[in-house]
Amino acid sequence: MAKIKKSTVNNLNKNVKKYVKHPVLSVVLLAIISVSTYVYNEIYIPNRQSATVMTLDYQEVKCVDGDTFKLDKQTVRLLAVDTPETVKPNTPVQPFGKDASNLTCDLITSANNIELKQDVGNEYDKYDRVLAWVYIDGELLQEKLLEKGFAEIKYVNNKTVDQSILTKLKAVEKTAQDKKLGIWK
C-alpha cells in the first residue's frame, strides 16, 4: 500500500482552507456534477437516437454477401454486424456464410421497399461503402441476421452508433447465443 507523506496532507489541508470558502457549496456543486455525469452517461447516451434516413434512388439490387449488397453501383455495408465470409479473396467459405448471404439476397431482391438509415458521423467506411441500418419493408435486416445466428455484432463506433438500435440488437444476439443458433452452435 502506498504511504501518503505528511507534507502532502498538510499541503492539501492548506489548499482546502485557502480555496474552499464555502464547504457546503462545494459539496453541493460536486454532487450536481456527479449526478449530471451519471445522467449523461447512463441515461442520455444509451437512449440517443442518431440515425438519419438516407435517400438513395436505385434501379437495380445486387447481392454481394451476407452483410454487403449493391444498389445500382453504390455498395452498402450493414452497420454493426459481421457475417461469415463467402466472397473474400483467399478465404474459404465460412460456416453459415452461405445461409447469411442467401437470407440477405432473398430479402433485398424481394423487397418492396429498402430504406437506409445512417449514423451521423459514420456514413462511409474506408472502402467508400455506404454504412447503414437497412430496413427491408420496415424490418431491420441486421436484426433478421442476428436472430437466426447468421451474424454477430461487430465494428461498432460507440461515438456515433444509434444506441437505441444497438441495445435492441444486443438482446437479439444474446437470444441467438442462448439458443445456440447458427454461428453460436
PAMI-721902 format. One line per field, with one value per residue (C-alpha): residue in three letters; residue number from 0; z, x, y. Coordinates in Angstrom, 3 decimals, padded with zeros to 6 digits, always signed. Each point is the difference from the previous one (the first is absolute). Layout:
// residues N
type: c(Ala, ...)
seq: c(NUM, ...)
Z: c(Z, ...)
X: c(X, ...)
Y: c(Y, ...)
END
This chain:
// residues 185
type: c(Met, Ala, Lys, Ile, Lys, Lys, Ser, Thr, Val, Asn, Asn, Leu, Asn, Lys, Asn, Val, Lys, Lys, Tyr, Val, Lys, His, Pro, Val, Leu, Ser, Val, Val, Leu, Leu, Ala, Ile, Ile, Ser, Val, Ser, Thr, Tyr, Val, Tyr, Asn, Glu, Ile, Tyr, Ile, Pro, Asn, Arg, Gln, Ser, Ala, Thr, Val, Met, Thr, Leu, Asp, Tyr, Gln, Glu, Val, Lys, Cys, Val, Asp, Gly, Asp, Thr, Phe, Lys, Leu, Asp, Lys, Gln, Thr, Val, Arg, Leu, Leu, Ala, Val, Asp, Thr, Pro, Glu, Thr, Val, Lys, Pro, Asn, Thr, Pro, Val, Gln, Pro, Phe, Gly, Lys, Asp, Ala, Ser, Asn, Leu, Thr, Cys, Asp, Leu, Ile, Thr, Ser, Ala, Asn, Asn, Ile, Glu, Leu, Lys, Gln, Asp, Val, Gly, Asn, Glu, Tyr, Asp, Lys, Tyr, Asp, Arg, Val, Leu, Ala, Trp, Val, Tyr, Ile, Asp, Gly, Glu, Leu, Leu, Gln, Glu, Lys, Leu, Leu, Glu, Lys, Gly, Phe, Ala, Glu, Ile, Lys, Tyr, Val, Asn, Asn, Lys, Thr, Val, Asp, Gln, Ser, Ile, Leu, Thr, Lys, Leu, Lys, Ala, Val, Glu, Lys, Thr, Ala, Gln, Asp, Lys, Lys, Leu, Gly, Ile, Trp, Lys)
seq: c(0, 1, 2, 3, 4, 5, 6, 7, 8, 9, 10, 11, 12, 13, 14, 15, 16, 17, 18, 19, 20, 21, 22, 23, 24, 25, 26, 27, 28, 29, 30, 31, 32, 33, 34, 35, 36, 37, 38, 39, 40, 41, 42, 43, 44, 45, 46, 47, 48, 49, 50, 51, 52, 53, 54, 55, 56, 57, 58, 59, 60, 61, 62, 63, 64, 65, 66, 67, 68, 69, 70, 71, 72, 73, 74, 75, 76, 77, 78, 79, 80, 81, 82, 83, 84, 85, 86, 87, 88, 89, 90, 91, 92, 93, 94, 95, 96, 97, 98, 99, 100, 101, 102, 103, 104, 105, 106, 107, 108, 109, 110, 111, 112, 113, 114, 115, 116, 117, 118, 119, 120, 121, 122, 123, 124, 125, 126, 127, 128, 129, 130, 131, 132, 133, 134, 135, 136, 137, 138, 139, 140, 141, 142, 143, 144, 145, 146, 147, 148, 149, 150, 151, 152, 153, 154, 155, 156, 157, 158, 159, 160, 161, 162, 163, 164, 165, 166, 167, 168, 169, 170, 171, 172, 173, 174, 175, 176, 177, 178, 179, 180, 181, 182, 183, 184)
Z: c(+000.000, -000.855, +002.868, -000.132, +001.264, +002.848, -002.100, -002.727, +002.508, +001.422, -003.494, -000.762, +003.216, -000.734, -003.504, +001.239, +002.605, -002.526, -002.938, +001.536, +001.621, +000.071, +000.665, -000.222, -003.388, -001.174, +000.993, -001.747, -003.187, +000.098, +000.397, -002.964, -002.184, +001.038, -000.704, -003.341, -001.062, +000.995, -001.855, -003.148, -000.055, +001.278, -001.266, -002.885, -001.961, +000.035, -001.151, -002.650, -003.460, -002.546, -003.194, -002.887, -003.108, -003.145, -003.316, -002.761, -003.259, -001.632, -002.884, +000.682, +003.134, -000.063, +002.654, +001.137, +003.261, +003.360, +001.152, -003.312, -003.096, -002.797, -000.945, -003.617, +000.279, +003.652, +002.432, +003.312, +003.101, +002.939, +003.114, +003.205, -001.201, -001.645, -001.795, -000.827, -003.165, -003.383, -002.596, +001.727, -002.129, +001.308, +002.721, -000.047, +000.295, +003.725, +001.736, -000.276, -002.503, -002.809, +002.317, +000.842, -003.661, -001.090, +002.674, -000.875, -003.732, +000.326, +002.126, -002.056, -003.396, +001.036, +001.909, -000.924, +001.892, +001.166, +002.422, +001.203, +003.223, +000.793, +003.236, -000.147, -000.197, -001.224, -003.494, -002.037, +000.706, -001.289, -003.165, -000.741, +000.721, +001.413, +003.634, +000.887, +002.096, -002.707, +000.265, -002.339, -000.215, +003.430, +001.701, +000.975, -002.059, +002.673, +002.474, -002.374, -000.421, +003.733, +001.034, -002.240, +001.262, -003.418, +001.276, +003.041, +001.247, -001.092, -001.187, +002.201, +000.235, +003.488, -000.672, -002.879, +000.306, +000.579, +003.497, -000.140, -003.011, +001.433, +003.324, -001.814, -002.153, +003.023, +001.508, -003.286, -000.245, +003.620, -000.725, -003.035, +002.115, +002.767, -002.563, -001.650, -003.449, -003.101, +000.779, +003.719, -000.248)
X: c(+000.000, +001.302, +000.770, -001.085, +002.598, -000.957, +001.108, -002.453, -002.846, +001.010, +000.109, -003.420, -001.445, +001.502, -001.490, -003.417, +000.004, +001.279, -002.275, -003.092, -001.721, -003.397, +000.342, -003.755, -000.169, +002.979, -001.699, -003.227, +001.911, +001.848, -003.313, -001.512, +003.001, -000.164, -003.724, +000.375, +002.772, -002.074, -003.101, +002.005, +001.887, -002.699, -003.228, +000.617, +002.662, -001.775, -003.265, +001.496, -001.413, +002.433, -000.919, -001.325, -001.810, +002.109, -001.729, +001.552, -001.873, +000.853, -001.108, +001.911, +000.729, +002.965, +001.067, +003.636, +000.007, -001.785, +000.908, +000.541, -002.107, -000.218, -002.660, +000.944, +003.757, -000.045, +001.214, -001.873, +001.579, -002.243, +000.876, +001.052, -000.149, +002.355, -001.001, +002.231, +002.065, -001.051, +001.738, +003.138, +003.074, +002.286, -002.522, -002.031, -003.773, -000.717, -002.768, -003.400, +001.428, -002.190, -003.032, +000.657, +000.551, -003.146, -002.135, +001.295, -000.364, -003.533, -001.139, +001.522, -001.008, -003.608, -000.387, -002.662, +001.916, +003.619, +000.667, +003.460, +000.741, +003.477, +001.684, +001.083, +003.790, +000.366, -001.483, +002.766, +002.770, +003.582, -001.151, -002.527, -002.935, -003.167, -000.342, -003.657, -002.726, -002.001, -003.763, -001.680, -003.723, +000.247, +002.023, +003.656, +002.188, +002.722, -002.586, -001.102, +003.595, +000.696, -003.173, +000.893, +003.586, +001.416, +001.809, +001.693, +000.165, +003.317, +001.717, -002.055, +001.018, -001.267, +000.382, -002.497, -002.150, -003.728, -000.091, -003.710, +000.550, +003.174, -001.685, -002.783, +002.503, +002.051, -003.100, -000.739, +003.603, -000.094, -003.162, +001.650, +003.067, -002.142, -001.890, +003.328, -001.221, +002.197, +003.524, -000.670, -000.341)
Y: c(+000.000, +003.484, +002.362, +003.619, +002.419, +002.302, +003.002, -001.021, -000.132, +003.378, +001.541, -001.434, +001.404, +003.443, +000.009, -001.090, +002.787, +002.533, -000.780, -001.554, +002.963, -001.669, -003.758, -000.645, +001.707, -002.053, -003.243, +001.061, +000.889, -003.305, -001.836, +001.884, -000.841, -003.666, -000.302, +001.798, -002.359, -003.010, +001.227, +000.743, -003.328, -002.339, +001.539, +002.414, -001.916, -003.415, +001.585, +002.273, -000.561, +001.302, -001.840, +002.066, -001.225, -000.086, +000.497, -002.075, -000.511, -003.308, -002.193, -003.198, -002.039, -002.369, -002.506, -000.087, -001.976, -000.146, +003.497, +001.810, +000.725, +002.531, +002.491, +000.744, +000.682, +001.140, -002.681, -000.141, -001.588, -000.899, +001.962, -001.750, -003.615, -002.445, -003.174, -002.973, +000.483, -001.373, +002.196, +001.310, -000.758, -002.749, -000.865, -003.216, +000.236, +000.044, -001.968, +001.712, +002.475, -001.316, +000.043, +003.658, +000.883, -001.826, +001.681, +003.459, -000.632, -001.412, +002.927, +002.815, -001.403, -000.625, +003.279, +002.530, +002.680, +000.279, +002.845, +000.962, +001.847, +001.256, +000.924, +003.627, +000.110, -003.590, +000.073, -001.725, -002.484, +000.015, -001.819, +002.792, -002.310, +001.530, -001.134, -000.382, -001.484, -001.795, -000.255, -002.480, +000.734, +001.610, -002.770, +000.372, -002.359, -000.100, -001.283, -002.787, -001.192, +000.107, -001.813, -002.972, -000.049, +000.957, +003.108, +001.461, +003.564, +001.466, +003.195, +002.318, +003.642, +000.888, +003.718, -000.011, -003.125, +000.357, -001.515, -000.818, -002.290, -001.520, -000.799, -001.857, -001.912, -001.059, -001.612, -001.821, -001.218, -001.235, -001.997, -001.657, -000.805, -001.492, -002.137, -000.975, +001.035, +000.235, +001.172, -000.445, -003.839)
END
